[in-house]
Amino acid sequence: MSVVTVLAVSVCLLFCSTAGGNDPEFVSIFDGKSLKGWHVSAQTGHSRASNNTSGGKWTVSDGAIVGTQDVPGNGGIIITDEQFTDFEVVLEMNNDFGPDSGLFLRSTEDGKAYQAMIDYHEKGNLMGIYGEGLGGQPHVRNFSYLDKVTEIEVLENAPVPFPVLAEAWPYFWRHGQWNELRARIVGNPPTIQTWINGVKIMEWTETMKRHPDQGGIALQVHGGGDWTQHFVRYRNIRVKRLNSN
């Protein structure tokens, strides 16, 4: 093994675990069998291909929420019925490489939210932070995918330096397997933190209030293109409330 490989494997042995799995304060919000507690919204701009009559196709399969475009170009979001203020959310993800998705924090029905990015495609990234429907503010990331899921470019001058060597990425991120994503949002203006497989990826504090104090937790299938034969998959979705609301 190369030094890079050994370091990557060592990091995963230390951190690549279910960070929320052993914390009793994390409560499941997906029962693994049905979409109880969730509903599909077709109110976002990603559902324009259906004239906002449908919000993508969302089903449950093998214990996971599975999403895809229902017709070419038409996506949307699936959002919790419950509203959240300050919280930490953790889930496992095993998406196809190509579709654009996202984990929305304090989402409105029309998809305005602070997004922990799941842009799992060429030129995309994971767990950067983006103001969805908020004028694109903030928009911070510290790496970008190249044309393969195993190849990334680490970006210079990012708010938080990327903690994984580009050469180690294929060992740290296990494509085709379940990987853990986690995000935390507190306050308003909020401080937002994200993690991949237990390793902190990003932290950002807003300087102004641009969004409500609370909203739903949502998962996205992006509109545009034809991704009807590609799928996003999420399971073991849990939330830890950080206030009394």
Number of C-alpha atoms within 10 A of each C-alpha: 6 7 9 15 16 13 17 21 16 13 18 17 11 12 16 18 16 18 18 22 14 9 10 8 13 18 17 16 19 22 16 18 13 14 19 12 12 17 16 21 23 24 19 21 18 26 27 19 18 17 13 18 13 22 33 29 20 23 13 17 14 10 15 23 24 19 28 29 29 22 18 17 20 30 34 33 33 26 26 22 15 11 15 23 21 22 20 22 23 26 23 21 22 19 23 17 17 17 27 25 28 24 26 29 30 26 27 22 20 15 29 20 26 27 29 28 25 24 22 21 20 18 14 19 22 24 27 25 29 21 21 21 18 14 11 12 14 18 15 19 25 22 23 20 19 15 12 12 18 17 16 22 15 18 13 11 10 13 12 16 15 18 12 17 15 16 15 20 17 16 17 26 20 14 16 11 11 17 21 25 25 27 26 22 24 17 15 18 16 20 15 21 21 25 21 23 23 20 21 17 23 25 20 18 15 14 11 9 11 16 19 14 16 19 24 22 26 26 26 29 29 25 26 17 11 15 21 18 11 14 21 26 23 24 24 22 23 20 23 19 17 15 10 6 9
